[in-house]
Amino acid sequence: MRKQIAASNWKMNLNLQKADELLQTVLTTVPKLKAHQQVIIAVPFPFLQMAKEKIATNSNFEIAAQNCHHKKSGAFTGEISTEMLQSICVNYCIVGHSERREYFLETNNQIAEKINLCLADQLAPIFCCGENLSVRDSENQNNFVKVQLSESLFHLSEDEIKKIIIAYEPIWAIGTGKTATANQVQQMHAHIRTVIAEKYGEVVANEISILYGGSVNAANAKEIFNCQDVDGGLVGGASLKAVDFVEIISGLK
Ligand code: PEP
């Protein structure tokens, strides 16, 4: 069975004490998970060390960075390299989140560079893709996401692409409370898997976990996660409340 993943994205929220408390509550209240179920907590850079130490005794938990720089090292004041992340034993990194694309003008090509650096430094990228409302309204979402996938991922070898986690996050559903329907989610996830299969073959496509993100909450997670091509979720707002996030984790297949 493909890995089923509940990933949280805390974004620029909390402080160290509140983050510690939130993670502690999640860890002490989460039910026992199966081997194929995984929780990945994407925390702000200053909390990585604390979070890494805290999850050390739960083998179903991993920590992720929310971003990395697209150059290996150098005069980029304020940026964080993949090598820095690797040196503190972070194993995952969100790449290409729509907020990075929108506010920091990240392009598909830069995201490809980040993916390469992540893989070179043994970080598994959580690659975000997804269309905005005008693309969805013009029914061009399938082509839009295909271009995102091909420009950022399709230079990878078969072995490399298998290390990527894909998060389909329609921008119109992020932080808006407007969740895509289970049907819309399944259709896009099936499309993503088909696009990958066309390039890498079905065996590879069937190994890749594809998460849904966009206003996932305690009430809708289970229905979405139950869709055939959905392998869990990337959760923003609802992951900041321990009780809600634990309920979301409990919805994993
Ligand atoms: C996100 O930021 O990746 C996200 C999905 O946020 P939210 O769950 O708040 O929509």
py3Dmol code that shows the C-alpha trace and the ligand (Angstrom):
import py3Dmol

protein = """\
ATOM      1  CA  MET A   1       0.000   0.000   0.000  1.00  0.00           C
ATOM      2  CA  ARG A   2       1.168   3.534  -0.759  1.00  0.00           C
ATOM      3  CA  LYS A   3       2.213   5.643   2.219  1.00  0.00           C
ATOM      4  CA  GLN A   4      -0.784   7.500   3.662  1.00  0.00           C
ATOM      5  CA  ILE A   5       0.304  10.857   5.013  1.00  0.00           C
ATOM      6  CA  ALA A   6      -1.215  13.550   7.200  1.00  0.00           C
ATOM      7  CA  ALA A   7       1.068  16.540   6.776  1.00  0.00           C
ATOM      8  CA  SER A   8       0.619  19.761   8.669  1.00  0.00           C
ATOM      9  CA  ASN A   9       1.805  23.180   7.558  1.00  0.00           C
ATOM     10  CA  TRP A  10       2.024  25.553  10.492  1.00  0.00           C
ATOM     11  CA  LYS A  11       3.073  28.431   8.191  1.00  0.00           C
ATOM     12  CA  MET A  12       4.209  31.565  10.104  1.00  0.00           C
ATOM     13  CA  ASN A  13       2.181  30.870  13.234  1.00  0.00           C
ATOM     14  CA  LEU A  14       2.832  30.106  16.921  1.00  0.00           C
ATOM     15  CA  ASN A  15       5.930  30.769  19.002  1.00  0.00           C
ATOM     16  CA  LEU A  16       8.352  28.221  20.440  1.00  0.00           C
ATOM     17  CA  GLN A  17       6.363  27.605  23.629  1.00  0.00           C
ATOM     18  CA  LYS A  18       3.013  27.310  21.823  1.00  0.00           C
ATOM     19  CA  ALA A  19       4.560  25.090  19.160  1.00  0.00           C
ATOM     20  CA  ASP A  20       6.030  22.808  21.818  1.00  0.00           C
ATOM     21  CA  GLU A  21       2.647  22.558  23.542  1.00  0.00           C
ATOM     22  CA  LEU A  22       0.784  21.830  20.300  1.00  0.00           C
ATOM     23  CA  LEU A  23       3.179  19.092  19.244  1.00  0.00           C
ATOM     24  CA  GLN A  24       3.192  17.584  22.734  1.00  0.00           C
ATOM     25  CA  THR A  25      -0.611  17.365  22.725  1.00  0.00           C
ATOM     26  CA  VAL A  26      -0.695  15.820  19.251  1.00  0.00           C
ATOM     27  CA  LEU A  27       1.926  13.235  20.247  1.00  0.00           C
ATOM     28  CA  THR A  28       0.175  12.250  23.453  1.00  0.00           C
ATOM     29  CA  THR A  29      -3.334  12.034  21.988  1.00  0.00           C
ATOM     30  CA  VAL A  30      -2.712  10.528  18.546  1.00  0.00           C
ATOM     31  CA  PRO A  31      -3.907   6.913  18.251  1.00  0.00           C
ATOM     32  CA  LYS A  32      -1.407   4.194  17.392  1.00  0.00           C
ATOM     33  CA  LEU A  33      -0.713   4.374  13.664  1.00  0.00           C
ATOM     34  CA  LYS A  34      -0.071   1.576  11.189  1.00  0.00           C
ATOM     35  CA  ALA A  35       3.303   1.191   9.501  1.00  0.00           C
ATOM     36  CA  HIS A  36       2.063   2.719   6.208  1.00  0.00           C
ATOM     37  CA  GLN A  37       0.616   5.785   7.958  1.00  0.00           C
ATOM     38  CA  GLN A  38       2.806   8.797   8.504  1.00  0.00           C
ATOM     39  CA  VAL A  39       2.503  12.243  10.036  1.00  0.00           C
ATOM     40  CA  ILE A  40       4.771  15.023   8.766  1.00  0.00           C
ATOM     41  CA  ILE A  41       4.838  18.296  10.686  1.00  0.00           C
ATOM     42  CA  ALA A  42       6.128  21.271   8.655  1.00  0.00           C
ATOM     43  CA  VAL A  43       7.287  23.831  11.163  1.00  0.00           C
ATOM     44  CA  PRO A  44       8.967  27.267  10.923  1.00  0.00           C
ATOM     45  CA  PHE A  45      12.792  27.063  10.785  1.00  0.00           C
ATOM     46  CA  PRO A  46      13.404  28.155  14.403  1.00  0.00           C
ATOM     47  CA  PHE A  47      11.290  25.249  15.699  1.00  0.00           C
ATOM     48  CA  LEU A  48      12.893  22.464  13.631  1.00  0.00           C
ATOM     49  CA  GLN A  49      15.341  21.357  16.299  1.00  0.00           C
ATOM     50  CA  MET A  50      12.750  21.306  19.081  1.00  0.00           C
ATOM     51  CA  ALA A  51      10.253  19.450  16.897  1.00  0.00           C
ATOM     52  CA  LYS A  52      12.847  16.934  15.735  1.00  0.00           C
ATOM     53  CA  GLU A  53      13.752  16.076  19.323  1.00  0.00           C
ATOM     54  CA  LYS A  54      10.133  15.820  20.368  1.00  0.00           C
ATOM     55  CA  ILE A  55       9.062  13.342  17.697  1.00  0.00           C
ATOM     56  CA  ALA A  56      12.164  11.164  18.106  1.00  0.00           C
ATOM     57  CA  THR A  57      10.329   8.413  19.988  1.00  0.00           C
ATOM     58  CA  ASN A  58       7.412   8.113  17.542  1.00  0.00           C
ATOM     59  CA  SER A  59       8.524   6.357  14.361  1.00  0.00           C
ATOM     60  CA  ASN A  60       5.366   7.388  12.461  1.00  0.00           C
ATOM     61  CA  PHE A  61       6.254  11.078  12.803  1.00  0.00           C
ATOM     62  CA  GLU A  62       8.610  13.192  10.692  1.00  0.00           C
ATOM     63  CA  ILE A  63       9.479  16.875  10.601  1.00  0.00           C
ATOM     64  CA  ALA A  64       9.575  19.027   7.478  1.00  0.00           C
ATOM     65  CA  ALA A  65      10.897  22.458   6.631  1.00  0.00           C
ATOM     66  CA  GLN A  66       8.418  24.727   4.843  1.00  0.00           C
ATOM     67  CA  ASN A  67      10.877  25.963   2.248  1.00  0.00           C
ATOM     68  CA  CYS A  68      14.516  26.002   1.180  1.00  0.00           C
ATOM     69  CA  HIS A  69      16.566  28.233  -1.095  1.00  0.00           C
ATOM     70  CA  HIS A  70      17.062  27.332  -4.767  1.00  0.00           C
ATOM     71  CA  LYS A  71      20.822  27.915  -4.704  1.00  0.00           C
ATOM     72  CA  LYS A  72      23.242  25.644  -2.891  1.00  0.00           C
ATOM     73  CA  SER A  73      24.985  28.286  -0.757  1.00  0.00           C
ATOM     74  CA  GLY A  74      26.354  31.810  -0.910  1.00  0.00           C
ATOM     75  CA  ALA A  75      25.413  35.443  -0.414  1.00  0.00           C
ATOM     76  CA  PHE A  76      21.667  35.043   0.091  1.00  0.00           C
ATOM     77  CA  THR A  77      21.060  36.791   3.397  1.00  0.00           C
ATOM     78  CA  GLY A  78      18.212  35.283   5.373  1.00  0.00           C
ATOM     79  CA  GLU A  79      17.858  32.163   3.245  1.00  0.00           C
ATOM     80  CA  ILE A  80      18.154  28.529   4.343  1.00  0.00           C
ATOM     81  CA  SER A  81      19.961  25.886   2.277  1.00  0.00           C
ATOM     82  CA  THR A  82      19.122  22.223   1.891  1.00  0.00           C
ATOM     83  CA  GLU A  83      22.566  21.399   3.285  1.00  0.00           C
ATOM     84  CA  MET A  84      21.684  23.284   6.489  1.00  0.00           C
ATOM     85  CA  LEU A  85      18.469  21.304   6.782  1.00  0.00           C
ATOM     86  CA  GLN A  86      20.230  18.029   6.167  1.00  0.00           C
ATOM     87  CA  SER A  87      22.842  18.876   8.798  1.00  0.00           C
ATOM     88  CA  ILE A  88      20.137  19.023  11.476  1.00  0.00           C
ATOM     89  CA  CYS A  89      18.587  15.756  10.238  1.00  0.00           C
ATOM     90  CA  VAL A  90      15.453  17.153   8.622  1.00  0.00           C
ATOM     91  CA  ASN A  91      14.191  14.621   6.089  1.00  0.00           C
ATOM     92  CA  TYR A  92      11.372  16.489   4.302  1.00  0.00           C
ATOM     93  CA  CYS A  93      10.826  19.920   2.798  1.00  0.00           C
ATOM     94  CA  ILE A  94       7.734  21.577   1.319  1.00  0.00           C
ATOM     95  CA  VAL A  95       8.607  22.998  -2.092  1.00  0.00           C
ATOM     96  CA  GLY A  96       6.521  25.270  -4.310  1.00  0.00           C
ATOM     97  CA  HIS A  97       3.721  26.080  -1.882  1.00  0.00           C
ATOM     98  CA  SER A  98       1.257  28.447  -3.564  1.00  0.00           C
ATOM     99  CA  GLU A  99       2.037  31.149  -0.988  1.00  0.00           C
ATOM    100  CA  ARG A 100       5.713  30.963  -2.029  1.00  0.00           C
ATOM    101  CA  ARG A 101       4.695  31.097  -5.688  1.00  0.00           C
ATOM    102  CA  GLU A 102       2.356  34.054  -5.121  1.00  0.00           C
ATOM    103  CA  TYR A 103       4.193  36.248  -2.574  1.00  0.00           C
ATOM    104  CA  PHE A 104       7.795  35.331  -3.410  1.00  0.00           C
ATOM    105  CA  LEU A 105       7.250  34.864  -7.137  1.00  0.00           C
ATOM    106  CA  GLU A 106       8.716  31.366  -7.266  1.00  0.00           C
ATOM    107  CA  THR A 107       8.674  29.886 -10.744  1.00  0.00           C
ATOM    108  CA  ASN A 108       8.389  26.279 -11.874  1.00  0.00           C
ATOM    109  CA  ASN A 109      12.056  26.402 -12.878  1.00  0.00           C
ATOM    110  CA  GLN A 110      13.217  27.646  -9.466  1.00  0.00           C
ATOM    111  CA  ILE A 111      11.100  24.968  -7.856  1.00  0.00           C
ATOM    112  CA  ALA A 112      12.877  22.406 -10.070  1.00  0.00           C
ATOM    113  CA  GLU A 113      16.202  23.719  -8.726  1.00  0.00           C
ATOM    114  CA  LYS A 114      14.952  23.344  -5.155  1.00  0.00           C
ATOM    115  CA  ILE A 115      13.816  19.798  -5.883  1.00  0.00           C
ATOM    116  CA  ASN A 116      17.285  18.932  -7.219  1.00  0.00           C
ATOM    117  CA  LEU A 117      19.004  20.355  -4.141  1.00  0.00           C
ATOM    118  CA  CYS A 118      16.584  18.589  -1.803  1.00  0.00           C
ATOM    119  CA  LEU A 119      17.253  15.248  -3.462  1.00  0.00           C
ATOM    120  CA  ALA A 120      21.020  15.820  -3.472  1.00  0.00           C
ATOM    121  CA  ASP A 121      20.838  16.445   0.292  1.00  0.00           C
ATOM    122  CA  GLN A 122      18.521  13.511   1.043  1.00  0.00           C
ATOM    123  CA  LEU A 123      15.438  15.616   1.737  1.00  0.00           C
ATOM    124  CA  ALA A 124      12.184  14.270   0.338  1.00  0.00           C
ATOM    125  CA  PRO A 125      10.344  17.163  -1.332  1.00  0.00           C
ATOM    126  CA  ILE A 126       6.650  17.693  -0.729  1.00  0.00           C
ATOM    127  CA  PHE A 127       5.900  19.292  -4.082  1.00  0.00           C
ATOM    128  CA  CYS A 128       2.835  21.543  -4.147  1.00  0.00           C
ATOM    129  CA  CYS A 129       0.838  22.221  -7.281  1.00  0.00           C
ATOM    130  CA  GLY A 130      -2.628  23.509  -8.031  1.00  0.00           C
ATOM    131  CA  GLU A 131      -4.602  26.063  -9.991  1.00  0.00           C
ATOM    132  CA  ASN A 132      -6.197  29.374  -9.022  1.00  0.00           C
ATOM    133  CA  LEU A 133      -9.882  30.150  -9.378  1.00  0.00           C
ATOM    134  CA  SER A 134      -9.738  31.695 -12.831  1.00  0.00           C
ATOM    135  CA  VAL A 135      -7.966  28.614 -14.202  1.00  0.00           C
ATOM    136  CA  ARG A 136     -10.583  26.382 -12.564  1.00  0.00           C
ATOM    137  CA  ASP A 137     -13.427  28.565 -13.868  1.00  0.00           C
ATOM    138  CA  SER A 138     -12.052  28.299 -17.384  1.00  0.00           C
ATOM    139  CA  GLU A 139     -11.796  24.497 -16.924  1.00  0.00           C
ATOM    140  CA  ASN A 140      -8.090  24.570 -17.721  1.00  0.00           C
ATOM    141  CA  GLN A 141      -6.956  23.030 -14.415  1.00  0.00           C
ATOM    142  CA  ASN A 142      -5.773  19.714 -15.859  1.00  0.00           C
ATOM    143  CA  ASN A 143      -3.437  21.319 -18.330  1.00  0.00           C
ATOM    144  CA  PHE A 144      -2.237  23.879 -15.777  1.00  0.00           C
ATOM    145  CA  VAL A 145      -1.229  21.211 -13.264  1.00  0.00           C
ATOM    146  CA  LYS A 146       0.344  19.086 -16.007  1.00  0.00           C
ATOM    147  CA  VAL A 147       2.624  22.012 -16.923  1.00  0.00           C
ATOM    148  CA  GLN A 148       3.563  22.503 -13.248  1.00  0.00           C
ATOM    149  CA  LEU A 149       4.456  18.817 -12.970  1.00  0.00           C
ATOM    150  CA  SER A 150       6.409  18.653 -16.190  1.00  0.00           C
ATOM    151  CA  GLU A 151       8.381  21.884 -15.642  1.00  0.00           C
ATOM    152  CA  SER A 152       9.376  21.100 -12.056  1.00  0.00           C
ATOM    153  CA  LEU A 153       9.580  17.309 -11.920  1.00  0.00           C
ATOM    154  CA  PHE A 154       9.892  15.641 -15.284  1.00  0.00           C
ATOM    155  CA  HIS A 155      13.649  16.081 -15.575  1.00  0.00           C
ATOM    156  CA  LEU A 156      13.983  13.594 -12.685  1.00  0.00           C
ATOM    157  CA  SER A 157      14.991   9.965 -13.098  1.00  0.00           C
ATOM    158  CA  GLU A 158      12.589   7.167 -12.193  1.00  0.00           C
ATOM    159  CA  ASP A 159      14.378   6.600  -8.882  1.00  0.00           C
ATOM    160  CA  GLU A 160      14.234  10.311  -8.063  1.00  0.00           C
ATOM    161  CA  ILE A 161      10.566  10.888  -8.852  1.00  0.00           C
ATOM    162  CA  LYS A 162       9.650   8.020  -6.511  1.00  0.00           C
ATOM    163  CA  LYS A 163      11.036  10.097  -3.630  1.00  0.00           C
ATOM    164  CA  ILE A 164       8.628  12.996  -4.278  1.00  0.00           C
ATOM    165  CA  ILE A 165       5.407  13.486  -2.367  1.00  0.00           C
ATOM    166  CA  ILE A 166       2.908  15.489  -4.411  1.00  0.00           C
ATOM    167  CA  ALA A 167       0.393  17.796  -2.751  1.00  0.00           C
ATOM    168  CA  TYR A 168      -2.455  18.970  -4.977  1.00  0.00           C
ATOM    169  CA  GLU A 169      -3.591  22.241  -3.464  1.00  0.00           C
ATOM    170  CA  PRO A 170      -6.114  24.249  -5.483  1.00  0.00           C
ATOM    171  CA  ILE A 171      -5.397  27.854  -4.506  1.00  0.00           C
ATOM    172  CA  TRP A 172      -9.089  28.699  -4.333  1.00  0.00           C
ATOM    173  CA  ALA A 173      -9.457  26.184  -1.506  1.00  0.00           C
ATOM    174  CA  ILE A 174      -6.447  27.179   0.618  1.00  0.00           C
ATOM    175  CA  GLY A 175      -7.383  28.986   3.800  1.00  0.00           C
ATOM    176  CA  THR A 176     -10.759  29.890   2.318  1.00  0.00           C
ATOM    177  CA  GLY A 177     -12.929  27.310   4.034  1.00  0.00           C
ATOM    178  CA  LYS A 178     -14.024  26.305   0.516  1.00  0.00           C
ATOM    179  CA  THR A 179     -12.967  22.687   0.121  1.00  0.00           C
ATOM    180  CA  ALA A 180     -12.921  20.974  -3.244  1.00  0.00           C
ATOM    181  CA  THR A 181     -15.542  18.224  -3.403  1.00  0.00           C
ATOM    182  CA  ALA A 182     -14.351  14.647  -3.031  1.00  0.00           C
ATOM    183  CA  ASN A 183     -15.232  14.193  -6.692  1.00  0.00           C
ATOM    184  CA  GLN A 184     -13.123  17.174  -7.819  1.00  0.00           C
ATOM    185  CA  VAL A 185     -10.223  15.954  -5.688  1.00  0.00           C
ATOM    186  CA  GLN A 186     -10.376  12.387  -6.990  1.00  0.00           C
ATOM    187  CA  GLN A 187     -10.580  13.581 -10.619  1.00  0.00           C
ATOM    188  CA  MET A 188      -7.482  15.755 -10.267  1.00  0.00           C
ATOM    189  CA  HIS A 189      -5.522  13.115  -8.349  1.00  0.00           C
ATOM    190  CA  ALA A 190      -6.352  10.524 -11.010  1.00  0.00           C
ATOM    191  CA  HIS A 191      -5.247  13.042 -13.655  1.00  0.00           C
ATOM    192  CA  ILE A 192      -1.935  13.646 -11.843  1.00  0.00           C
ATOM    193  CA  ARG A 193      -1.330   9.916 -11.592  1.00  0.00           C
ATOM    194  CA  THR A 194      -2.094   9.472 -15.299  1.00  0.00           C
ATOM    195  CA  VAL A 195       0.296  12.280 -16.253  1.00  0.00           C
ATOM    196  CA  ILE A 196       3.045  10.648 -14.174  1.00  0.00           C
ATOM    197  CA  ALA A 197       2.232   7.240 -15.662  1.00  0.00           C
ATOM    198  CA  GLU A 198       2.529   8.637 -19.200  1.00  0.00           C
ATOM    199  CA  LYS A 199       6.045   9.798 -18.391  1.00  0.00           C
ATOM    200  CA  TYR A 200       7.328   7.124 -15.974  1.00  0.00           C
ATOM    201  CA  GLY A 201       4.936   4.180 -16.350  1.00  0.00           C
ATOM    202  CA  GLU A 202       2.115   2.930 -14.172  1.00  0.00           C
ATOM    203  CA  VAL A 203       4.248   1.091 -11.646  1.00  0.00           C
ATOM    204  CA  VAL A 204       6.073   4.279 -10.699  1.00  0.00           C
ATOM    205  CA  ALA A 205       2.874   6.371 -10.760  1.00  0.00           C
ATOM    206  CA  ASN A 206       1.195   3.944  -8.387  1.00  0.00           C
ATOM    207  CA  GLU A 207       4.004   4.271  -5.856  1.00  0.00           C
ATOM    208  CA  ILE A 208       3.765   8.048  -5.437  1.00  0.00           C
ATOM    209  CA  SER A 209       1.716   9.479  -2.580  1.00  0.00           C
ATOM    210  CA  ILE A 210      -0.541  12.331  -3.707  1.00  0.00           C
ATOM    211  CA  LEU A 211      -1.951  14.469  -0.901  1.00  0.00           C
ATOM    212  CA  TYR A 212      -4.839  16.904  -1.080  1.00  0.00           C
ATOM    213  CA  GLY A 213      -4.579  20.345   0.544  1.00  0.00           C
ATOM    214  CA  GLY A 214      -7.182  23.072   0.813  1.00  0.00           C
ATOM    215  CA  SER A 215      -9.366  23.613   3.873  1.00  0.00           C
ATOM    216  CA  VAL A 216      -9.101  20.026   5.063  1.00  0.00           C
ATOM    217  CA  ASN A 217     -10.668  19.831   8.518  1.00  0.00           C
ATOM    218  CA  ALA A 218     -11.785  17.316  11.113  1.00  0.00           C
ATOM    219  CA  ALA A 219     -15.205  16.997   9.487  1.00  0.00           C
ATOM    220  CA  ASN A 220     -14.197  16.461   5.841  1.00  0.00           C
ATOM    221  CA  ALA A 221     -10.821  14.671   6.065  1.00  0.00           C
ATOM    222  CA  LYS A 222     -12.076  11.103   6.106  1.00  0.00           C
ATOM    223  CA  GLU A 223     -14.296  11.471   3.048  1.00  0.00           C
ATOM    224  CA  ILE A 224     -11.478  13.092   1.047  1.00  0.00           C
ATOM    225  CA  PHE A 225      -8.808  10.625   2.208  1.00  0.00           C
ATOM    226  CA  ASN A 226     -11.059   7.729   1.236  1.00  0.00           C
ATOM    227  CA  CYS A 227     -10.906   8.664  -2.458  1.00  0.00           C
ATOM    228  CA  GLN A 228      -8.989   6.069  -4.423  1.00  0.00           C
ATOM    229  CA  ASP A 229      -6.119   8.302  -5.572  1.00  0.00           C
ATOM    230  CA  VAL A 230      -5.865  10.401  -2.417  1.00  0.00           C
ATOM    231  CA  ASP A 231      -3.124   9.389  -0.004  1.00  0.00           C
ATOM    232  CA  GLY A 232      -3.777  11.859   2.787  1.00  0.00           C
ATOM    233  CA  GLY A 233      -3.614  15.609   3.113  1.00  0.00           C
ATOM    234  CA  LEU A 234      -1.529  18.712   3.621  1.00  0.00           C
ATOM    235  CA  VAL A 235      -3.297  20.728   6.273  1.00  0.00           C
ATOM    236  CA  GLY A 236      -2.810  24.372   7.200  1.00  0.00           C
ATOM    237  CA  GLY A 237      -5.304  26.069   9.529  1.00  0.00           C
ATOM    238  CA  ALA A 238      -6.798  22.920  11.056  1.00  0.00           C
ATOM    239  CA  SER A 239      -3.351  21.593  12.000  1.00  0.00           C
ATOM    240  CA  LEU A 240      -2.943  24.397  14.535  1.00  0.00           C
ATOM    241  CA  LYS A 241      -5.569  22.796  16.785  1.00  0.00           C
ATOM    242  CA  ALA A 242      -4.331  19.526  18.256  1.00  0.00           C
ATOM    243  CA  VAL A 243      -7.763  17.972  18.634  1.00  0.00           C
ATOM    244  CA  ASP A 244      -8.669  18.726  15.008  1.00  0.00           C
ATOM    245  CA  PHE A 245      -5.360  17.547  13.604  1.00  0.00           C
ATOM    246  CA  VAL A 246      -5.521  14.283  15.561  1.00  0.00           C
ATOM    247  CA  GLU A 247      -9.016  13.704  14.141  1.00  0.00           C
ATOM    248  CA  ILE A 248      -7.636  14.382  10.650  1.00  0.00           C
ATOM    249  CA  ILE A 249      -4.801  11.897  11.228  1.00  0.00           C
ATOM    250  CA  SER A 250      -7.409   9.348  12.332  1.00  0.00           C
ATOM    251  CA  GLY A 251      -9.074   9.731   8.915  1.00  0.00           C
ATOM    252  CA  LEU A 252      -6.094   8.232   7.067  1.00  0.00           C
ATOM    253  CA  LYS A 253      -6.720   4.994   5.177  1.00  0.00           C
TER     254      LYS A 253
END
"""
ligand_1 = """\
10
PEP
C -1.855 24.880 3.079
O -1.400 25.940 3.464
O -1.116 24.079 2.514
C -3.274 24.605 3.297
C -3.807 23.589 2.701
O -3.941 25.458 4.155
P -5.450 25.277 4.690
O -5.570 23.866 5.185
O -5.565 26.283 5.798
O -6.361 25.545 3.559
"""
view = py3Dmol.view(width=600, height=400)
view.addModel(protein, "pdb")
view.setStyle({"model": 0}, {"cartoon": {"style": "trace"}})
view.addModel(ligand_1, "xyz")
view.setStyle({"model": 1}, {"stick": {}})
view.zoomTo()
view.show()
